[in-house]
Amino acid sequence: MIDKTNPPRQGWLSRFAPGVRKIVGRRDTPDNLWVKDPDSGEMLYRPDLETALWVTPSGRHMRIGAEARLRYTFDDGAWETIDTPDVPEDPLKFSDGKPYRERLNAARKKAGAKDAMAIGFGEIDGTPAVVIVQDFAFMGGSLGMAAGEAFIAAAREAVKRGCPMVCFTAAGGARMQEGALSLMQMARTTLAIQELKAAQLPYAVVLTDPTTGGVTASYAMLGDVHLAEPGALIGFAGPRVIETTIREKLPPGFQRSEYLQEKGMVDRVVKRADLPKELGAILSMLMGGRRRAA
């Protein structure tokens, strides 16, 4: 029990200079200053990891948000933000123990974004392009009405500007809280890609970890070229689901970028730092010298 009539003695520094306690008091250390390497378990200094584009010394390409992805992709980290369309929220009044609207609000607060898709326009190694990024941090990058409308808006923006479109995919599948309305986006995004093809504009896909479910069954596999980051999980159903279903052990590296490149499902596996130059060269070639002013 603390004797309030006889409070604890202050430290010598406080007694010597009372004002110095405020100056040299306990510093606020960020909770996320150190990040654990998922492969080696080593603790990595966050600023060093950011400098390395969130690629660990072990080679793991960690998941990154839409803002970082756009900054790493466009020349000088500069781009014009394209607004994503508004859509009806919670049209089915869905609840799975927690109302869908509450889950949406929580995801928006956590990710600082309206939904899973972000769109930007800028130059990639000198080639103007519209880029749409799927953020796995927003409800697992799930494909819902908002994501579908954003994809369509990005495709039409590319047609309007007469430039290529690049899609960075990252998703766990369709958004179950929107039911059939979510599944309809697979067909709608496919039609948007047809608008790009009708305008003779390239559509490139960069598959990042993870790209699964209905996204893989639609726009993720309809590009003119498919690049992938090293070690990314890519497939329709996950490995555990497949093993349980067929009751067989899958080959090492099954559904990873390198395995899929070997089997012809991915054109090239490219490190994150090399993506802008690789994309710029491919888009420039596919445009055949065509270039419309921004």
PEUR-V66868 format. One record per backbone hydrogen bond with DSSP energy under -1.0 kcal/mol. CO is the residue of the C=O (numbers start at 1). NH is the residue of the N-H. E is the energy in kcal/mol with one decimal. If there is no record, write none. Layout:
<<CO;NH;E> <CO;NH;E>>
This chain:
<<3;6;-1.1> <11;15;-1.9> <12;16;-2.2> <13;17;-2.5> <17;20;-1.8> <20;24;-2.6> <30;33;-1.2> <33;46;-2.8> <35;44;-3.5> <37;41;-2.2> <42;37;-3.1> <44;35;-2.8> <45;49;-2.0> <46;50;-2.6> <47;51;-2.0> <48;52;-1.5> <49;54;-3.1> <50;53;-1.6> <54;62;-2.1> <56;59;-2.2> <60;56;-2.3> <60;62;-1.1> <65;69;-2.1> <66;70;-2.5> <67;71;-2.1> <68;72;-2.4> <69;73;-1.4> <70;74;-2.3> <74;77;-2.2> <75;78;-1.8> <80;121;-2.4> <90;93;-1.4> <94;100;-2.7> <98;96;-1.4> <99;103;-1.7> <100;104;-2.6> <101;105;-2.3> <102;106;-2.3> <103;107;-2.3> <104;108;-2.5> <105;109;-2.1> <106;110;-2.2> <107;111;-2.8> <108;112;-2.0> <116;135;-3.1> <118;133;-2.9> <119;82;-2.1> <120;131;-3.1> <121;80;-3.3> <122;129;-2.7> <123;75;-3.3> <124;127;-1.7> <127;124;-2.8> <129;122;-2.0> <130;166;-2.7> <131;120;-2.6> <132;168;-2.6> <133;118;-1.8> <135;138;-1.5> <136;140;-1.0> <137;139;-1.0> <138;141;-1.4> <139;142;-1.5> <140;172;-2.0> <143;175;-2.4> <144;148;-2.4> <145;149;-2.7> <146;150;-2.1> <147;151;-2.2> <148;152;-2.2> <149;153;-2.5> <150;154;-2.4> <151;155;-2.3> <152;156;-2.4> <153;157;-1.9> <154;158;-2.1> <155;159;-2.0> <156;160;-2.4> <157;161;-2.1> <158;162;-1.0> <158;163;-2.2> <164;130;-2.5> <165;204;-2.6> <166;132;-2.8> <167;206;-2.9> <168;134;-2.2> <169;208;-1.6> <171;212;-1.8> <173;143;-2.4> <175;178;-2.2> <176;179;-1.4> <178;181;-1.5> <179;182;-1.2> <179;183;-1.3> <180;184;-1.9> <182;185;-1.4> <183;186;-1.4> <184;188;-2.0> <185;189;-2.5> <186;190;-1.2> <187;191;-1.9> <188;192;-1.6> <189;193;-1.7> <190;194;-1.4> <191;195;-1.2> <192;196;-1.3> <193;197;-2.2> <194;198;-2.4> <195;199;-1.4> <196;201;-2.5> <197;200;-1.5> <202;165;-2.1> <203;224;-3.5> <204;167;-2.4> <205;227;-2.9> <206;169;-2.0> <207;229;-2.2> <210;171;-2.0> <211;235;-2.3> <213;217;-1.3> <215;218;-1.3> <215;220;-2.1> <218;221;-1.7> <225;205;-2.3> <226;267;-1.9> <226;268;-1.4> <227;207;-3.0> <228;270;-2.6> <229;232;-1.6> <232;257;-1.1> <233;211;-2.8> <236;213;-1.9> <238;242;-2.1> <239;243;-2.8> <240;244;-2.2> <241;245;-2.1> <242;246;-2.9> <243;247;-1.6> <251;254;-1.7> <253;256;-2.1> <255;234;-3.3> <256;260;-2.4> <257;261;-2.2> <258;262;-1.9> <259;263;-1.5> <260;265;-2.5> <260;266;-1.2> <268;228;-1.7> <271;274;-1.1> <272;275;-1.0> <274;278;-2.3> <275;279;-3.4> <276;280;-2.8> <277;281;-2.1> <278;282;-2.1> <279;283;-3.1> <280;284;-2.2> <281;285;-2.0> <282;286;-2.6> <283;287;-2.0> <284;289;-1.1> <287;290;-1.8>>
